[in-house]
Amino acid sequence: MEIVNGYPCRDCADVARAERGIDPARPEQGPAPKPAGQEPGWVAGARAAGVPERLLDLYA
């Protein structure tokens, strides 16, 4: 058993679903919704540090 993105995974198919944000136990529900208007903490921190935005897109 392996934990990927907070989902317990038993095989490679479960891992693939979890990497896309889909709960392997309930794949019919689709991807988990993302909070609107929020960005990851590292993006906000990089903007505050003055890192050019084009560099942020390399890992998005």
N, C-alpha and C positions, 0 to 999 in steps of 0.2 A: 504494500500500500504506500502511496506517495501523496503528498499534499501539493497541489498546484493552484496558485491564486486563491488559496483558502478552501478549495474543493478537494475532498478525498477521492483519489483516482485508483482504480484497480488494474487498468490496462492502458495500452497506447491510445485507444479510441477515447477513453475518459480524459487522458492528458490533453489530447488535441482539442476536445470540447472546452476543457477548463482554460486552456491558453487563449481561447477566443471569448472567454467570459461567460460560457454556457455551463450551467450546473449539470454535471454528468448524471446525477440522480434524477433530474427532471429536464431532459434535453428539449422536450416539446415547448417549454416556456421561452426558449430563445435566450439571447444575451441579456445579462443584467443591465438595467438602466443606469446611465451615468448621471451624476448630479449636474444640473444645468448651471452654467455660469461659473463653474469652478475649474481650476487647472491644478495639475500636480504641484506639490510643494517645490520640487526642484526647478520647475519652470518659473514660478514666482520668485524664487531665490536668485536664479540666473538673471532675470530681468532687473531685479533690485541691484545686482552687482554690476550691471551695465554690459552684459554679454550680448552681442548683436543677435537679433532674432533669427537670422538665417542660420546661425550655428545651432540653435535649438531644434530646428526642423530635421537635422541629420539623424536624430534618434527618436523622432516622433513616430 
